[in-house]
């Protein structure tokens, strides 16, 4: 068997095992599990997608800090080598690890100390100025 066939068999077996475990432990219907598997089959990293879906379903009944802690312990770390900016990805992972026990203002300041700026909060979508969008008219000569 060549390596491509082996990897496809491995992915199929892994999907089946995860589908059974999802159905047993989360009470998901077979249709829900099949939909997740189909979505993950199209993903760039199917195994990470399945692990993420499993973590989300396992932590679905939790809220707030408990849910965040559950997801942080169950979610696999991102593959920073495949990230668009590997250095920033690694910096963010190190900062998250250092600041994982903090909340609120303390968390924001810890992330800022590690060089991670929080996302800017906008006041909603702003409408573009109508005069800023000028259509270029072309004249046709016959």
C-alpha positions in Angstrom: 0.0 0.0 0.0 1.3 3.4 -0.8 1.3 6.2 1.8 -1.7 8.1 0.3 -3.9 5.0 0.6 -2.7 4.4 4.2 -3.3 8.0 5.2 -6.9 7.9 3.7 -7.6 4.7 5.6 -6.2 6.2 8.8 -8.4 9.3 8.4 -11.5 7.2 7.8 -10.8 5.0 10.8 -10.2 8.0 13.0 -13.4 9.6 11.8 -15.3 6.5 12.6 -13.8 6.2 16.1 -14.5 9.9 16.9 -18.1 9.5 15.5 -18.8 6.6 17.8 -17.3 8.4 20.8 -19.2 11.6 20.1 -22.4 9.7 19.9 -21.8 7.8 23.1 -20.5 10.6 25.2 -22.5 13.6 24.0 -25.7 12.1 23.1 -25.5 13.5 19.5 -27.6 11.9 16.9 -25.9 10.0 14.1 -27.0 12.7 11.6 -25.3 15.4 13.7 -22.1 13.4 13.9 -22.2 12.6 10.2 -22.6 16.3 9.4 -19.6 17.2 11.6 -17.5 14.4 9.9 -18.5 15.7 6.4 -17.5 19.3 7.4 -14.2 18.1 8.8 -13.5 15.9 5.8 -13.3 19.2 3.8 -11.1 21.0 6.4 -7.4 21.7 5.8 -6.5 19.6 8.9 -9.3 17.0 9.4 -7.9 15.6 12.6 -7.6 19.0 14.3 -11.2 19.8 13.1 -12.5 16.6 14.6 -10.7 17.2 17.9 -12.1 20.8 17.9 -15.7 19.5 17.3 -15.2 16.9 20.1 -14.0 19.6 22.5 -16.9 21.9 21.6 -19.5 19.2 22.1 -17.9 18.1 25.4 -18.0 21.6 26.8 -21.4 22.6 25.4 -23.2 22.4 28.7 -20.7 24.7 30.5 -20.8 28.5 30.6 -18.3 31.3 31.4 -15.0 30.6 32.9 -15.8 26.9 33.2 -16.4 26.6 29.5 -13.2 28.6 28.7 -11.2 26.3 30.9 -12.8 23.2 29.4 -12.1 24.3 25.9 -8.5 25.4 26.7 -7.7 21.9 28.1 -9.4 20.0 25.3 -8.6 22.0 22.2 -5.4 21.0 20.4 -2.9 23.9 20.0 -2.7 25.4 16.5 0.1 24.4 14.1 2.1 27.5 14.1 4.4 26.2 11.3 1.4 26.3 8.9 0.2 29.8 10.1 0.5 32.8 7.8 2.7 34.5 10.5 4.5 31.7 12.5 6.3 34.1 14.8 3.2 35.9 15.8 1.3 32.6 16.2 4.0 31.3 18.6 4.1 34.6 20.5 0.3 34.4 21.0 0.5 30.8 22.2 3.2 31.7 24.7 1.2 34.6 26.0 -2.0 32.5 26.3 -0.1 29.9 28.3 1.4 32.6 30.6 -1.9 34.4 31.1 -4.4 31.5 31.2 -5.2 31.9 34.9 -6.2 35.6 34.6 -9.5 37.3 33.7 -10.8 40.7 32.7 -8.5 43.7 33.1 -5.6 41.6 34.4 -5.8 39.3 31.4 -5.8 42.2 29.0 -2.8 43.8 30.7 -0.9 40.5 30.8 -1.5 39.9 27.1 -0.5 43.5 26.4 2.7 42.9 28.4 3.5 39.9 26.1 3.0 42.0 23.0 -0.5 40.9 22.1 -2.9 43.8 21.6 -6.6 43.1 22.2 -8.9 43.4 19.2 -10.3 46.9 18.7 -14.0 47.3 19.5 -15.8 49.2 16.9 -19.1 51.0 17.2 -20.7 49.0 14.5 -20.4 49.2 10.8 -20.0 52.7 9.5 -21.6 53.7 6.2 -19.3 54.8 3.5 -19.6 58.3 2.3 -21.5 58.2 -1.0 -19.1 60.7 -2.6 -16.2 58.5 -1.8 -17.4 55.9 -4.2 -17.2 57.5 -7.7 -18.1 55.4 -10.7 -15.9 55.8 -13.7 -17.9 56.5 -16.8 -16.6 55.4 -20.1 -17.7 56.9 -23.3 -18.1 54.9 -26.4 -17.5 56.3 -29.8 -19.4 54.9 -32.7 
